[in-house]
């Protein structure tokens, strides 16, 4: 371990977003009237020093590994498998159009993130960006909410193994009985498989970023191969044409058309986030000012295209649109109908690899957020959590912390699988709120720069600057609407059985509790640091 003391480290003197952007651009160009710097491109360690930190993590990641971090987090092969029934059960085939709508909004968010990542390539991206664009307290809250969302996401993706492994080999059903996740034996076994997945992910993540990146990259190759096989199989077995996407006869009968369409949009909202993971690993990426922004955009673009083709192919190849299987089983129902058992098992194995790869990617991102906050001394136990292993070059304590809490969270599924689902869904809303704590301050900064007629801190021409401001505005509006959609109290989504009417307010209550807990912890840590 490094020689860092156990007490919280002193907060480094850091440049604000304006100072950083006004000082030097990714290509080394100097802007504004800040002290002159070399016009030559800066080495990564020197650029990091400008942001107030010394190089401790190892820069072992190249462009594809950076892309793989974001693509594995989104993991369309896994999440579309999981979430397809949610979208179809409410919107029927017409829910397909929610996919491009959500993409357009999230693509604006990704463009904003890419823009900031080019100038502030630091670990714990959401926390760092928000801190520098707004104030440290707002940034702390953004980091806290991101950490909650990511830790719960680790649990949510790891527990998906229960839907895959027992279908490949019944020996994975360690506890005898029905493997269905809604049954007691299925829920118990899901906790076992999920815990084993998180344990393996923690060990690999602690072994070094190069090893975890190798596993992640391998998983991405497997996922892309599986997506290609699946898409080809679906489109070679189509039963209907593109007109299926405008079929509104299978919408949820208990809701209005607009209500059912918005409820079905939750599928895409739950899938298309986490593309900022490439930026979370900026301090471990070579030339991150160029690599991270491109990785953010590319992973979201590929996820959109691949996921859209899977959804469209599934609708066109499904044996029946009205039998109910698409709303309950989803994509596996179609796979079983159009492929042999061997091909189906190969695809399931590919999904399992993708799940494991995604677990590592999400856990790594969460640990970097935790490490980044601890390094600034704004968390209890910061001295331990900010330590970097001299042997592996990774924040081992932060990684183990994320693994332990993610595994512990799985216990909720054992007691109440519906509550576990409600919390994992609510965690997505928490993450969207954290994103707003970046895009809103960025938009405010743009307005300040424009009204003060100061030179653009990002060095763009006026035409380009205005275009980016409009994209930023779209990111804020869409992000707020997506957040509102996740929090909307729908009985059909959060209390389909009608036995728990209080659950309709669960997502909003979860966000309020997360915010309240964060404010209390922040106040406690500030008081402790002042003593």
TORZASE-272473 format. One line per field, with one value per residue (C-alpha): x, y, z; residue number from 1. Coordinates in pm, whole numbers, plus 50000, padded with zeros to 5 digits. Example, Ala and Ser with C-alpha at 12.3 -4.5 7.8 and 13.67 -1.06 7.14 Angstrom:
BEGIN
px: [51230,51367]
py: [49550,49894]
pz: [50780,50714]
pos: [1,2]
END
This chain:
BEGIN
px: [50000,50104,50231,49919,49816,49486,49349,49155,49387,49389,49168,49385,49382,49189,49113,48749,48594,48639,49006,49081,48903,49035,49392,49451,49255,49306,49544,49750,49608,49602,49297,49221,49454,49564,49939,50093,50153,50344,50165,50287,50041,50084,50173,49883,50046,50104,49745,49632,49855,49678,49359,49520,49619,49927,49932,49865,49650,49820,49752,49710,49394,49386,49097,48912,48938,48796,48509,48455,48405,48106,47964,47982,47799,47508,47530,47240,47251,47178,46951,46734,46687,46579,46372,46195,45888,45851,45832,45612,45365,45265,45326,45296,45497,45471,45703,45985,45965,46054,46403,46505,46327,46526,46842,46808,46780,47064,47280,47258,47367,47653,47767,47779,47973,48215,48272,48356,48562,48795,48884,48843,48970,48965,48851,48504,48382,48027,48148,48443,48250,47965,48207,48394,48094,47882,48018,48179,47862,47659,47939,47944,47573,47621,47896,47689,47387,47606,47767,47427,47301,47612,47635,47273,47335,47613,47361,47095,47322,47482,47148,47056,47271,46972,46781,47066,47287,47022,46893,47241,47296,47065,47368,47369,47041,47225,46903,46666,46332,46186,46458,46203,46315,45963,45967,46137,46394,46463,46512,46742,46952,46966,47133,47391,47477,47478,47710,47949,47951,48028,48299,48473,48434,48589,48890,48954,48902,49150,49410,49470,49299,49487,49342,48990,49012,49115,48807,48586,48722,48678,48320,48258,48392,48164,47868,47921,47953,47637,47451,47552,47439,47113,47032,47105,46892,46603,46600,46635,46319,46088,45713,45596,45725,45825,45458,45456,45616,45298,45069,44891,44636,44847,44891,44801,44418,44394,44578,44537,44749,44977,45005,45091,45349,45520,45519,45677,45947,46083,46245,46474,46529,46642,46885,47049,47265,47615,47792,47997,48196,48464,48525,48526,48849,49014,49314,49384,49344,49621,49552,49212,49129,49089,49005,48731,48504,48516,48450,48142,47988,48081,47950,47613,47585,47666,47432,47150,47200,47245,46963,46726,46795,46734,46401,46291,46402,46223,45896,45925,46023,45792,45557,45271,45214,44911,44989,45146,45499,45652,45516,45640,45937,46046,46344,46420,46069,46154,46502,46360,46109,46357,46676,46785,46875,47247,47233,47006,47255,47541,47348,47265,47633,47719,47469,47625,47969,47821,47663,47997,48175,47912,47946,48318,48264,48000,48192,48507,48317,48160,48497,48652,48373,48431,48809,48779,48558,48778,49088,48932,48870,48493,48389,48420,48718,48868,49224,49161,48931,49175,49467,49608,49791,50155,50149,49834,49781,49414,49210,49161,48971,48723,48674,48613,48373,48161,48168,48065,47775,47655,47657,47483,47212,47130,46981,46676,46587,46580,46325,46120,46205,45945,46107,46447,46306,46152,46482,46687,46439,46448,46828,46808,46614,46880,47147,46945,46922,47301,47336,47121,47365,47619,47413,47224,47538,47700,47402,47415,47786,47719,47461,47703,47977,47741,47583,47919,48059,48364,48567,48433,48617,48588,48754,48471,48361,48036,47832,47961,47918,47551,47490,47643,47433,47118,47236,47297,46945,46804,47006,46861,46501,46514,46697,46432,46149,46310,46355,45992,45884,46078,45925,45567,45339,45198,45008,45050,45430,45500,45194,45053,44896,44714,44819,45074,44928,45210,45463,45352,45537,45846,46073,46011,46053,46377,46519,46416,46575,46894,46912,46834,47089,47349,47287,47312,47634,47779,47697,47847,48168,48198,48155,48409,48662,48618,48703]
py: [50000,50360,50552,50767,50821,50701,51048,51217,51380,51756,51884,51980,52326,52271,52486,52557,52448,52797,52813,52472,52537,52892,52775,52497,52299,51928,52018,52249,52581,52851,53072,53377,53576,53305,53251,53130,52759,52569,52546,52186,51911,51822,51473,51307,51343,51716,51771,51586,51810,52113,51970,51937,51569,51351,51044,50742,50514,50336,50449,50109,50163,50229,50354,50023,49944,50290,50226,49880,50030,50234,49971,49702,49929,49981,49613,49617,49240,49192,49485,49447,49080,49187,49493,49399,49258,49586,49790,49547,49485,49853,49981,49670,49677,50059,50080,50048,50425,50499,50367,50644,50909,50825,50794,51147,51290,51081,51156,51526,51436,51228,51518,51743,51481,51433,51807,51829,51508,51665,51937,51766,51406,51297,50982,51013,51214,51308,51420,51614,51782,51893,52020,52237,52360,52443,52433,52156,52084,52028,51809,51608,51539,51438,51197,51055,50989,50839,50610,50489,50432,50243,50021,49916,49867,49619,49415,49444,49323,49044,48898,48861,48547,48363,48418,48269,48012,47759,47753,47657,47386,47281,47243,47621,47588,47523,47530,47269,47384,47625,47851,48124,48444,48508,48189,48144,47894,48111,48421,48236,48094,48436,48574,48293,48336,48715,48705,48468,48700,49008,48819,48718,49071,49219,48989,49070,49444,49449,49263,49567,49773,49592,49255,49389,49568,49243,49068,49363,49379,49003,49042,49321,49108,48825,49062,49212,48862,48751,49060,48991,48628,48724,49005,48785,48503,48739,48905,48574,48451,48750,48689,49048,49378,49716,49810,49616,49918,50123,49853,50004,49727,49553,49847,49799,49802,49966,50281,50559,50538,50820,50677,50332,50476,50676,50373,50162,50429,50317,50023,50252,50487,50196,50076,50388,50523,50456,50570,50805,50504,50573,50909,50753,50577,50890,50872,50518,50599,50713,51053,51073,51420,51265,50904,50943,51180,50953,50645,50807,50888,50559,50334,50510,50507,50136,50056,50243,50071,49721,49749,49896,49613,49351,49512,49548,49196,49048,49219,49108,48746,48674,48379,48572,48928,48847,48521,48698,48558,48882,49062,48797,48612,48857,48795,48438,48337,48435,48280,47945,47961,48037,47857,47512,47432,47453,47804,47916,47788,47966,48292,48242,48176,48499,48685,48534,48658,49001,49007,48928,49188,49447,49366,49441,49760,49900,49802,49966,50287,50294,50238,50528,50762,50652,50687,51033,51161,51000,51155,51496,51399,51446,51099,50917,50683,50881,50795,50425,50455,50682,50440,50302,49970,50011,49659,49664,50039,50016,50160,49822,49946,50140,49839,49603,49854,49861,49481,49427,49671,49542,49183,49284,49460,49129,49010,49225,48999,48701,48869,49043,49022,49286,49533,49458,49535,49860,49974,49889,50079,50375,50377,50465,50779,50869,50844,51064,51325,51312,51369,51682,51811,51825,51940,52215,52387,52356,52533,52806,52854,52887,53156,53343,53326,53439,53731,53855,53844,53667,53454,53101,52888,52590,52776,52729,52975,53154,52940,52619,52757,52841,52497,52335,52554,52431,52071,52140,52282,51971,51753,51935,51925,51560,51457,51626,51462,51117,51166,51271,50965,50731,50896,50910,50713,50437,50154,49938,49961,49964,49784,49560,49323,49608,49485,49758,50098,50280,50142,50391,50663,50446,50596,50953,50852,50670,50981,51202,50960,50942,51322,51360,51098,51265,51609,51470,51282,51586,51807,51554,51527,51906,51946,51673,51830,52171,52036]
pz: [50000,49962,50260,50288,50651,50788,50861,50580,50328,50291,50014,49718,49571,49252,48953,48880,48553,48416,48517,48373,48044,48024,48078,47831,47576,47499,47216,47437,47315,47583,47632,47842,48065,48308,48357,48030,47984,47720,47388,47357,47453,47819,47941,48120,48462,48408,48297,48610,48821,48671,48817,49161,49184,49160,48939,49163,48949,48660,48305,48144,47939,47566,47349,47318,47690,47764,47521,47673,48020,47902,47667,47938,48182,47943,47835,47590,47540,47910,47981,47670,47764,48114,48031,47706,47889,48080,47761,47569,47854,47850,47499,47286,46961,46949,47248,46993,46936,47297,47220,46972,47179,47494,47287,47150,47501,47639,47338,47426,47781,47641,47422,47729,47923,47636,47618,47989,47987,47731,47982,48320,48275,48639,48821,48974,48678,48786,49130,48988,48708,48931,49198,48949,48752,49057,49412,49612,49813,49497,49361,49681,49646,49281,49383,49667,49445,49172,49428,49553,49200,49093,49401,49357,48984,49067,49265,48995,48715,48922,49026,48658,48661,48805,48481,48277,48448,48566,48206,48086,48348,48629,48855,48892,49081,49408,49610,49478,49348,49097,48945,48863,49038,49167,49378,49716,49587,49285,49502,49740,49459,49292,49604,49598,49229,49260,49561,49383,49081,49293,49484,49162,49025,49341,49325,48959,49010,49299,49092,48872,48605,48330,48439,48490,48154,47986,48127,48033,47679,47642,47759,47509,47223,47336,47368,47023,46873,47054,46936,46576,46595,46763,46519,46216,46360,46429,46087,45903,46076,46047,46033,45980,45843,45982,46017,46344,46513,46470,46608,46909,46962,47226,47464,47828,47835,48176,48072,47819,47505,47617,47968,47839,47599,47876,48107,47832,47796,48134,47954,47752,48047,48264,47996,47851,48132,48261,47943,48162,48288,48028,48198,48546,48445,48302,48536,48415,48044,47813,47657,47833,47702,47358,47443,47706,47505,47201,47416,47573,47235,47067,47342,47346,46966,46940,47228,47055,46718,46859,47112,46855,46611,46883,46979,46617,46523,46824,46728,46365,46446,46741,46676,46837,46952,47164,47341,47641,47621,47491,47798,48042,47890,47623,47395,47516,47405,47047,47062,47169,46884,46604,46708,46810,47168,47093,46946,47225,47485,47308,47318,47686,47758,47579,47793,48107,47998,47933,48279,48443,48230,48320,48691,48675,48475,48710,49024,48886,48809,49156,49326,49130,49240,49600,49565,49411,49693,49960,49806,49868,50230,50211,50332,50665,50657,50369,50469,50410,50110,49925,49953,49629,49629,49530,49389,49176,49132,49229,49520,49688,49994,49781,49552,49844,50001,49686,49662,50024,50014,49675,49803,50126,49927,49755,50084,50018,49727,49963,50185,49917,49547,49457,49698,49545,49200,49325,49477,49168,48953,49190,49182,48812,48903,49158,48887,48650,48925,48962,48588,48622,48884,48600,48302,48489,48632,48290,48131,48399,48330,47959,48026,48251,47990,47714,47903,48033,47678,47814,47572,47547,47807,47575,47290,47039,46776,46855,46615,46768,47118,47059,46912,47218,47444,47268,47307,47675,47712,47545,47785,48087,47963,47856,48173,48387,48191,48215,48590,48626,48430,48663,48971,48844,49082,48861,49024,48714,48742,49114,49256,48983,49237,49411,49755,49830,49736,49918,49668,49400,49592,49648,49374,49491,49855,49772,49606,49899,50147,49939,49926,50297,50400,50181,50330,50684,50607,50432,50730,50970,50768,50737,51113,51181,50944,51110,51457]
pos: [1,2,3,4,5,6,7,8,9,10,11,12,13,14,15,16,17,18,19,20,21,22,23,24,25,26,27,28,29,30,31,32,33,34,35,36,37,38,39,40,41,42,43,44,45,46,47,48,49,50,51,52,53,54,55,56,57,58,59,60,61,62,63,64,65,66,67,68,69,70,71,72,73,74,75,76,77,78,79,80,81,82,83,84,85,86,87,88,89,90,91,92,93,94,95,96,97,98,99,100,101,102,103,104,105,106,107,108,109,110,111,112,113,114,115,116,117,118,119,120,121,122,123,124,125,126,127,128,129,130,131,132,133,134,135,136,137,138,139,140,141,142,143,144,145,146,147,148,149,150,151,152,153,154,155,156,157,158,159,160,161,162,163,164,165,166,167,168,169,170,171,172,173,174,175,176,177,178,179,180,181,182,183,184,185,186,187,188,189,190,191,192,193,194,195,196,197,198,199,200,201,202,203,204,205,206,207,208,209,210,211,212,213,214,215,216,217,218,219,220,221,222,223,224,225,226,227,228,229,230,231,232,233,234,235,236,237,238,239,240,241,242,243,244,245,246,247,248,249,250,251,252,253,254,255,256,257,258,259,260,261,262,263,264,265,266,267,268,269,270,271,272,273,274,275,276,277,278,279,280,281,282,283,284,285,286,287,288,289,290,291,292,293,294,295,296,297,298,299,300,301,302,303,304,305,306,307,308,309,310,311,312,313,314,315,316,317,318,319,320,321,322,323,324,325,326,327,328,329,330,331,332,333,334,335,336,337,338,339,340,341,342,343,344,345,346,347,348,349,350,351,352,353,354,355,356,357,358,359,360,361,362,363,364,365,366,367,368,369,370,371,372,373,374,375,376,377,378,379,380,381,382,383,384,385,386,387,388,389,390,391,392,393,394,395,396,397,398,399,400,401,402,403,404,405,406,407,408,409,410,411,412,413,414,415,416,417,418,419,420,421,422,423,424,425,426,427,428,429,430,431,432,433,434,435,436,437,438,439,440,441,442,443,444,445,446,447,448,449,450,451,452,453,454,455,456,457,458,459,460,461,462,463,464,465,466,467,468,469,470,471,472,473,474,475,476,477,478,479,480,481,482,483,484,485,486,487,488,489,490,491,492,493,494,495,496,497,498,499,500,501,502,503,504,505,506,507,508,509,510,511,512,513,514,515,516,517,518,519,520,521,522,523,524,525,526,527,528,529,530,531]
END
